[in-house]
Every structure is written in structure tokens, then in C-alpha cells.
Amino acid sequence: MIDLTEQQIERYSRHILLQDVGVEGQEKIMNARVLVVGAGGLGAPVSLYLAAAGIGRIGLVDADVVDLSNLQRQVIHFTRDVGIPKVESAKEKIQAINPDVQVDTYREFLDSSNALDIISQYDFIVDGTDNFPVKFLINDACVMAGKPFSHGGILRFHGQTFTHLPGTACYRCMFKEPPPAGAVPTCSQAGVLGAIAGMLGTIQAAETLKYFTGVGELLTNRLLTFDAKTMQFNNIKVRPRASCELCGEHPTIDHLIDYEQAACDLKHH
């Protein structure tokens, strides 16, 4: 249990006023540990809102530095941050919003050699990448470790997300393996409307907070997609696939796989 200070009660008063959250829910948020993979388009709004909400410990994984082309959508980085490691730039903004938040930085690429070790330290994982090999890596590592996570992906005017809990449909239940190299355009080739990252990232942040507080229904066993051109949102029901190579009845994947990079890397997301 956490004894909230008067300042914390004021800071989180709008959460505490919510009947579904209250002091108990806020304490759960403050005890939570969240890993955000990718400090870019999705990781920016996710990290900002989780910090503002009072998540006790946030881990940031990203090997890149801030690029001028990032600033159109990666709102956690400012013009003065160009050339600075993204994890350091993001940490500065998180602590400026809420100095009570502990921030762990990992300026490295997530791969089969470090994924399980890093995610083992956190309660919930947020996929903020635009990188199919790492998306499958995050999925596989979380399923193997029994960790819940939020998947997110954006391109052009579109976004998609779902939440995985142990026993629910995983990424491989929907998409068996990464697309072949060259089959999917990169963000720099196809483009992305900057605000799309905020739309999807805030949904992922909300799912994370819902997980810790137990409020509402999570996006499990359904894929939420949207088209910002028409503002059409769709919920696609999915089921755990019995033949899933990872979480099915007879799994064939028993180790993490480093697939060849075939889509956008984090720098352009």
C-alpha cells in the first residue's frame, strides 16, 4: 500500500474522483511497472500519458537518436533534441511531467538475446514499434513469459491494436509470421499522418491503465482497427488459434526468433 501525500492526492484527484478507480486504483497504478518498446510515434503518447497517470516505473527501449523527420508525430521529442538518444529525450520529458516516476532506459535494440531478460522486470509491455520482426519478438517473448501486452501498429491513415493476456489470442493467432522482405512499404515510403500516432498511442495507454485498475473490458480476443479518413472504427473478433505455432495445442516455436528486417525501423516510426 502507498500512503498518498497531499500533493499526490491533488495531482491524481481526477482519477480518485472516478468511482471505478478511486484511491485504491491509483495506488495500483503507482505500483505498476510498464515497459514501452519504441520511444517513437506510439511510444511518445503512451509514455506521456502513463507518466501523467502516475505509473511507478516505466522502462524505455530504443536504440535510435532523435531525427528531424520524427518531430511530425513523436511528440515527446522537441526540436532541440535532434541528435540526442530517444530514450534520454523521452526520460527528460517524463520526469518533467511527473518526477515521482522511475524511468529505466535501454539504448539498445530488442532481440532474442535480451528480450526475455528485459521484459521479466515489468508487469505489462507496450509494443510501440513499426517493425515486424520486433513485433513478433515482443509477442513471442510475452507469451513465453506469461506477460500481458498491448500491440499497436500504424501506417498512412490507419491504425490497429489489441491487448493480449495469457490464454487469449496472440499476434501469431492472427498473423502467422512476418511478411516477406519488400512486401510492406516503409513509413518513409508510404507516410503516416502524425495525429494517427496519438490516436492509437492513447488507446494503448488507456488499455494499460485499464489492465492495472481492472476497469472495463480490455481489447482481448478482438482487433480494433480504424481509418482516420472516414473515422470508421471496427472491432474484429478473433479467437486463440488451436493450431497456433506459439500458443496452440501443439506449439512448434520454443525459442525466440530474430527475423530479417522487412518493414519500417524505429527511426521512421
C-alpha positions in Angstrom: 0.0 0.0 0.0 1.1 3.6 -0.7 0.2 6.5 1.6 -0.5 9.3 -0.9 0.8 12.7 0.0 -1.4 15.8 -0.2 0.4 16.8 -3.4 -0.3 13.3 -4.9 -3.9 13.4 -3.9 -4.2 16.8 -5.7 -2.2 15.5 -8.7 -4.3 12.4 -9.2 -7.6 13.9 -7.9 -9.4 13.4 -11.3 -8.6 9.7 -11.1 -9.5 9.4 -7.4 -12.9 11.0 -8.2 -13.7 8.2 -10.6 -15.8 5.6 -8.7 -14.2 2.8 -10.8 -10.6 4.0 -9.8 -10.5 5.8 -6.5 -7.6 5.8 -4.1 -7.2 2.0 -4.4 -7.0 2.1 -8.2 -4.5 5.0 -8.1 -2.3 3.0 -5.7 -2.4 0.1 -8.2 -1.2 2.5 -11.0 1.6 3.8 -8.8 2.8 0.3 -8.0 2.8 -0.7 -11.7 5.8 -1.4 -13.9 5.4 -0.9 -17.6 7.9 -1.5 -20.5 7.5 0.6 -23.6 9.3 -0.7 -26.6 10.0 2.1 -29.0 10.2 5.8 -28.0 8.7 7.0 -31.2 5.3 7.7 -32.7 3.3 5.3 -30.4 5.8 5.3 -27.5 5.6 9.1 -27.2 1.9 9.4 -26.3 1.9 6.2 -24.3 4.8 7.3 -22.2 3.5 10.8 -21.6 0.0 9.6 -20.5 1.4 6.8 -18.4 3.7 9.2 -16.6 0.9 11.7 -16.1 -1.2 8.9 -14.7 1.5 8.0 -12.1 2.8 4.7 -13.3 5.5 3.9 -10.8 8.2 2.6 -13.1 8.5 3.0 -16.9 11.1 1.2 -19.0 12.0 2.6 -22.4 13.7 0.6 -25.1 15.0 2.3 -28.2 18.5 2.4 -29.9 18.0 5.4 -32.1 18.6 9.1 -31.8 16.0 11.9 -32.5 15.8 12.8 -36.1 14.2 15.9 -37.6 11.7 13.7 -39.5 10.5 12.2 -36.2 9.1 15.5 -34.9 6.0 15.4 -37.1 4.5 12.7 -34.8 6.8 11.8 -32.0 5.5 14.5 -29.6 7.8 13.6 -26.7 10.8 14.9 -28.6 11.4 18.6 -29.3 13.5 20.4 -32.0 16.3 20.9 -29.5 16.5 17.1 -29.0 17.6 16.3 -32.6 20.7 14.1 -32.4 20.0 13.1 -28.7 19.2 9.4 -27.9 15.5 9.0 -27.9 15.4 7.2 -24.6 17.2 10.1 -22.9 15.0 12.7 -24.6 11.9 10.8 -23.5 13.1 10.3 -20.0 13.6 14.0 -19.6 10.0 14.8 -20.6 8.6 12.0 -18.4 10.3 13.3 -15.4 9.3 16.9 -16.2 5.7 15.8 -16.2 6.0 13.6 -13.1 9.2 13.4 -11.0 7.8 10.6 -9.0 8.1 8.2 -11.9 11.2 5.9 -12.1 12.5 5.7 -15.7 14.7 2.9 -16.9 16.4 3.4 -20.2 17.7 0.7 -22.6 19.5 2.3 -25.5 19.7 -0.9 -27.5 17.7 -3.0 -30.0 15.4 -5.6 -28.5 16.4 -9.0 -29.9 16.4 -12.7 -28.9 19.4 -12.2 -26.6 17.9 -9.6 -24.3 14.1 -9.6 -24.7 13.2 -12.1 -22.0 15.6 -10.6 -19.5 14.3 -7.1 -20.0 10.5 -7.9 -20.1 10.8 -10.1 -17.0 11.3 -6.9 -14.9 7.9 -5.4 -15.9 4.2 -6.2 -15.3 2.9 -5.0 -18.7 4.5 -4.5 -22.1 3.6 -1.9 -24.7 4.6 -2.6 -28.4 5.3 0.9 -29.8 7.3 -0.3 -32.8 6.7 -0.3 -36.5 8.9 -3.2 -37.1 7.5 -6.6 -37.9 10.5 -8.7 -36.6 10.3 -6.9 -33.3 6.5 -7.1 -33.1 6.8 -10.9 -33.4 9.7 -10.9 -31.0 7.6 -9.0 -28.4 4.6 -11.3 -28.9 6.7 -14.4 -28.6 8.6 -13.3 -25.6 5.5 -12.1 -23.7 3.6 -15.4 -24.5 6.6 -17.5 -23.4 7.0 -15.4 -20.2 3.2 -15.2 -19.5 3.3 -11.3 -19.7 0.3 -9.2 -20.9 1.0 -6.7 -23.6 -0.6 -4.1 -25.9 0.1 -4.4 -29.7 -0.1 -1.3 -31.9 0.6 -0.5 -35.5 0.1 2.5 -37.7 0.6 3.3 -41.4 -0.8 6.1 -43.6 -4.2 6.9 -42.1 -4.8 3.5 -40.5 -4.2 2.0 -37.0 -4.7 -1.3 -35.3 -4.4 -2.6 -31.8 -5.2 -5.4 -29.4 -4.4 -6.5 -25.9 -3.0 -9.9 -25.0 -3.4 -11.6 -21.7 -2.2 -15.2 -21.1 -4.7 -17.6 -22.7 -6.1 -15.0 -25.1 -5.4 -14.7 -28.8 -1.8 -13.7 -29.6 -0.3 -11.9 -32.6 0.6 -15.2 -34.2 -3.0 -16.4 -33.8 -3.9 -13.6 -36.3 -0.7 -13.3 -38.4 1.4 -16.5 -38.5 4.7 -14.9 -39.5 6.2 -11.6 -40.7 5.6 -10.6 -44.4 8.4 -11.3 -46.8 11.0 -8.7 -47.3 9.8 -5.9 -49.6 6.1 -6.8 -49.3 5.2 -4.0 -47.0 6.2 -0.3 -47.6 8.2 1.5 -45.0 6.8 4.5 -43.2 9.2 6.8 -45.2 7.9 5.3 -48.4 4.2 5.3 -47.6 4.0 8.1 -45.0 1.8 8.4 -41.9 -0.5 11.2 -40.7 1.2 12.4 -37.5 -2.0 12.5 -35.4 -2.7 8.8 -36.1 0.2 8.0 -33.7 -1.5 10.0 -31.0 -4.9 8.4 -31.6 -3.5 4.8 -31.3 -1.0 5.6 -28.6 -3.6 7.0 -26.3 -5.7 3.9 -26.8 -2.8 1.8 -25.8 -2.2 3.9 -22.7 -5.9 3.6 -21.8 -5.7 -0.2 -22.1 -2.6 -0.3 -19.9 -4.4 1.7 -17.2 -7.5 -0.4 -17.5 -5.3 -3.5 -17.0 -3.9 -2.3 -13.7 -7.2 -0.9 -12.3 -9.4 -3.7 -13.6 -11.8 -1.2 -15.1 -13.9 -2.1 -18.2 -13.2 -4.7 -20.9 -9.8 -5.0 -22.4 -9.2 -5.5 -26.2 -8.6 -9.2 -25.8 -9.7 -11.6 -28.5 -10.5 -8.7 -30.8 -8.6 -6.5 -33.1 -9.5 -2.8 -33.1 -8.8 -1.1 -36.4 -9.6 2.5 -37.6 -9.4 4.5 -40.8 -8.9 8.2 -39.9 -10.1 9.3 -43.4 -13.6 8.2 -42.5 -13.2 8.0 -38.7 -14.6 4.5 -39.0 -13.6 2.2 -36.1 -14.1 -1.6 -36.3 -13.8 -4.4 -33.7 -12.9 -7.7 -35.3 -13.5 -10.7 -33.1 -10.6 -13.2 -33.0 -10.1 -16.4 -31.2 -7.0 -18.2 -29.9 -6.0 -20.4 -32.8 -5.7 -24.1 -31.7 -3.0 -24.6 -34.4 -1.0 -21.5 -33.4 2.7 -22.3 -33.6 3.3 -20.5 -30.4 0.3 -20.7 -28.0 -1.7 -23.5 -29.7 -2.3 -27.1 -28.6 0.9 -28.3 -30.1 3.3 -25.4 -30.3 6.4 -25.7 -32.5 8.1 -22.4 -31.6 10.1 -22.9 -28.4 12.7 -20.1 -28.8 12.8 -16.5 -29.8 13.5 -15.8 -33.5 15.3 -12.8 -34.9 13.6 -12.3 -38.3 15.1 -10.3 -41.1 14.1 -6.6 -41.1 11.4 -6.2 -43.7 9.4 -3.1 -42.6 9.9 0.3 -41.0 12.6 0.7 -38.5 12.0 2.7 -35.3 13.8 5.8 -36.6 11.0 6.4 -39.1 8.1 5.5 -36.8 
